[in-house]
Amino acid sequence: MRILFLVNHEVTLYYFRTELLEALVREGHEVFLSMPKAEHAGFFEKLGCRILDTPITQYGMNPIREMKLIKEYNEMIKENSPDIILTYTIKPALYGGIAAASTGIPYISTITGLGAAFEKGKLFSLLISFWYRFSTRKISCMFFQNKEHSKKFDQLKIAVGKHRIVPGSGVNLEKHSFEQYPQESGTHLLFIGRMMRDKGIFELCEAVENLAQKYDITLDIIGWCEDDCKELKESFQKDGAIHYLGWQEDVRPFVRRSHAVVLPSYHEGMANGLLEAQAGGRPVLASNIPGCIETFDEGVTGFGFEARNEKSLENAIEKFCLLSNAQRAEMGAAARKKVEKEFDRKTVVNEYLNAIHEFWGMRK
């Protein structure tokens, strides 16, 4: 079988779907990866995959550029004759779906999160809903990472009857092993993710700076810094409570020395950073939104708070500051058990393998 993956960035595959790619190659399938120029191209090629360099802008909706991408997908499908297509993230899902629909090739799409697409006003929401309905009119299956997003698409009559839900991207429990809880005093928080407004980073920094006047607290931020946060990043003091450490290839050493991981995001598909932190035995502090609330048990493996609400966030962090180290370690141990039970990546990989074989078999 020839399998084509359409993604907007290699990170989507490298960090969260390597195990799926490995399984497909082991089964003897030809795997093609369409994505912008990849830093880890050698890794994927060694794995046995073929890379199709496809420039994509993650943001912006320039009509000429977007039509060009649809044309490139059409030509790619014609040239490589895939038996099945898998898409991840919004643009590959929309434009790849349009291209696949005209060929009769089965395709599976994954909604990794809604982002701000449905929060940009009624007109834009209607437009994006129309594009989703049009591009998924012949879809074989649409995977969601939480029930609320599936419900939202049902209400909008998008891919009705084709929805399936998986526990996010899951966690590789061997790679993200349990780590002994740190014995250092104070509260060392960690933020994992893109440093951008929609991740609640402004509220987080304000809350930490306020609490630093009362408690021994620090915050490490790791991840790319988006344009809307460059001024915030430049405001950090070298000797202050907040430290921006940039993009890191491996988050595990940072999780290891943290007391908790915090994510005040406005919207998520399923927060991978929270899952990986809990796999390492760390409690989490997270927004009470779909994509976060599924990852932790309130008061058992972490604390929740209201998104976009600095005071609610500050109260949750303060509640954690007041716990003893033994109580925190107990939460971390419970967090590991939860991830083992509910978010093993092997479960997610099997769901995709089953779907791929199911729809390929229907075509044959």
N, C-alpha and C positions, 0 to 999 in steps of 0.2 A: 504494500500500500504506500502511496505517496501522500505525505501529510504536510500541509502548508500552514505555518503560524504567521499571523499578521500582528505586529506589536509596534508601539510608538517609541519604545526604548528598551535596550537590552536588559536593564534592571528587572523588568517584568519577568524575564525568563531566568536570568542568572541567579537571582536570589530566591525566587519562589517556585520555579517550575523545572529546575534541573533534573529532579528525580523523575518527572514525567517524560522528559526528553530521553533520559537514560533508559527508561522502561520501553519506550517506543523503538529506540535503536536496537535494544536487546532482542526485541521481537522480530527484527529484520526489516523494519519499515524504512523508507527513505524520508528524511525529515528536512524540510526547507524552512528557514527562518527569515522572514521579511521584516527588516528594521533599519533604522539609521545606522551609520557606520559604528561598529561595535568595538569598544575597548578590549573586550574579552573574546574577540573573534577567534583567536587561537584555541581558546578553551572549547568553544562550541564546535570548531572543526575537528579537534581531537576527539570530541565526544562522538563524532560521526555525522554531524549536521552540516548542511550547506547553507551559507549565508547569502541572502539577496539584499544588497545594499539599497535601502529605500528611504530617501530623505523625507522626514515628516516634521512639521512644526507642531509642538505640543499645544501652543496657544494660538489664538487668532483664527479668523474665518475668512481669509481672502478668497473670494469666489474662484478666481483664476487658478490659484494654487491648489484649492481643494478639488476642482475638476481635473486638474492634472494628476492628482493622486488617484482618483477613481480610474482614470485612463491607465495609469501605471499598474494598478491592481488587475485590471482587465487583461493587459498584455502579459503580466506575470502569470496569471492563471492559464492563459492560452499557451504560453511557452512551456510551462512546467507540468501542465495536466495533472493537478493534484486530485486525489480520490476523495479527500475531505479537507476542510479548511477550519482552523480555529482562530478566533480573534480575541484580543484583549484590549481594554481601554476604549474610549469613546470614538476617536477617528477611525481606527481600524475596524471597529464594530459597524459604524455607519457606512463607510465607503467600501470596506471589504464585503459587507453584506449586500450592497447594491451590485457589486461586481459578481459575487457568487450567485445571486438570485437569477441572473441572466444566463447562467451556464447549467443550472440543474445540479451542481455539485453540492452535496450536503455540507452544511457549515454549522459550527457550534460557537456561540459567543459567550463571553464572560463579562459580567458587569462588576468591575472591581470597586466601584463607588460612583455616586452620582455627581460628586464635586459640587460646583456652584451652578451647574447647567440649568437647574430648575429653580434657581433663586435670582435670576437676572430680569425679573419682570414677566408679566403675563404674556406679552407678545413673543419674547424669546422662548419662553416655556412651551407655548403652542407650536412654535417653529421646530424646536428640538424634538417634541413629541411626534410631530408629523414625520420628521426624518427617521426617527426610530421605527415608527410603524411601517414606513415605506421600505426601509432597508432590511427589516426582519420579516417581511411578508412571506418568505419561503424558508425561514430559518428552521433548522432541525431541532435545536435545543438551545436554551439560554440559561446559563448558570448564574446564580446570585449568591452573594456571600452573607446576606442576612435576609430575614423574612420581610422586613419593612420595605426594602427596595423592590422585592418581588411583588408585594402588595401594591406599591406605587405604580408599577408597570401594568399590573392587572387593571387598576382604576383608569389608566390612560389607554387601555386596550392595545398594549404592545406585546406581541408574541404570546397572546393568551393561549393557555393550554400547553405551552412549550417550556414552562419554568421548572428549574430544579435548583435546590439549595445545597450548598456545600459549606463546611465550617471554615470559610475564608480560604487562604492558601495553605493552611495547616502549618505545622512546625516540624522540622527534622529533629526529632528528639535525641538522636545520637550526636548530631552536630551541636545542638544547644542543650548541653547537659546541665544537670543540677550543680549549682555552685554553693559552697559554704557561705553562710551569711556573714557580712563584714562585722567586725567587732569595734570598729572605730566609733568614737562618740560623734554627736552632731547628726545632721540630716543631709545626706548627699543625694540630691535628686538628679535624674537624667531624662533629657528629652531626646527622642529618636525620631527623625523625620525632617521633611523639608521645612526650613525656617520661613514661614509665610503667614500672612494675616489669618487665613482660614484655618490654620492649625491652632489658633488661639495663643500665639506666641507673645503678643503684646500684653494680654491679660496675665499670662504666666510670669513674664519678667517683672511686671508691676507687683504682683502678689509676692514674689520671692524677695524683691527689694524691700517691701513693707515688712515682711516677716523677719528679714535679716537684722532688723533693729531690735528684735526680741529674742531670736533663737540663733543658734549656730547652724546656719543653713547655707548650702551652695547648690548651684544648678549648672550642670554641664549640658551644652547643646551640641548635638552632632547631626550633620546633614547639610545639604545644599542650602545656600541662602538665596531666596528669590529677591527680585528687584524691590518689592514692596517692603522689604525688611532691612535693606542695606543701611539706612540711617540708624535704625535701632541697633544693629550690630556694632556700628561705629561708636555708639554711645556707651558701650560696656567699658568699665574701668578694669585695668589689668589686675588690680588688687581688690576688686569687688567680689560680690557673691555670685555673679554670672560669668560663665566662661564659654565662649564659642570655639569649638574645636574643629569645625569644618566637616567635610565629608570623610567618612571612615570606611575602609573596605570591610572591616570586621568589627561588629558592635560588641562582641562578647567580652573583651577586656574591660569595656566601660560599664557594661551591665554588672560584671563581677565586683567592681568597687563601689557600686551604687547601693543605696538603701531602698530606693523605689524609683520606678519609671513613671513619668507623668505625661499625659496627653490631653490637652484641653481643646481638641479639634471640634470644628463645627459640623463636619460630615465625614464619614468613613464607610468603606465597604466592609472590611474587617481589619482592624488595626494590627498589622503584623508585628510592629514594635512591641505592643503590649503582650502579644502571645510569646514572642521570643524572650521577653523579660521574665515572664512567669515560668517559662520552661527552665530558665536559669535560677529559679527560686526567689524571685523578687516580687514584692507586692506592687500594685499599680494604682495610680490615681488618674481617673479618666472621666471625660464628659459622659453624661447620661444620654447618649445618642445611639441610634442603631449603628452597629459596627464597632461600638466600644462596650456597650452594656452586656453584650453576650460574652465578652472575654473575661469578666470577673464577677465574683459573688460579693455583694456589698457587706463590708465588715468582716469578711472571711479571707478574701484574697486581695482586697483593695477597697478604696473609697471612691464614690462617684460624686459629681457636682454638676451644676447647671452650666451648659455651654454658653459662651458669650457673657458670663457673669463673673466678674473678677472677685467679688466678695464671696460667692459660693465656692469658687476655686481656692481662695485664701483660707476659708474655713476648713476645707478638706485637707489642705496641706498642714494646717495647724493641728488638726486632729491627729494626723500621722506623726507630727513632731512630738506630741505628748505621749506617744506609746513608748513602752520600754523596748529595749533591743530584743528581749526574749519574745515579746508579743509580735514584733515585726518579723522575726525569724519564723515564728509559727505561721504567720500569714504567707510568707514566702514558700514554706513547705506545702501548704494547702494549694497555693497557686500552681506549683509543679504538678500536683496530683490532678488538678482540674484540666490542665493542658494535656496530660497523658491520656485522660479519659475522653476528652471532647475534641481535641484539635491535632491529632496525630496526622502528619502529612501523608502517610501511607493510605489513610482512608480517602483523602482527597484525590490522590493519584489513581486509586482504583475506580473512583466514580468517573473520572475522565476516560480511563481506559475502557470501561464498560460502555460509555456513551459513544466513543469512537468506533468500537467494534459493532455496536448496535446499528448505527446509521450507515456505516460502510456496508454492513451486511444487507441492509434494506436496499441500497443502491444496486448491489450485485444481483 
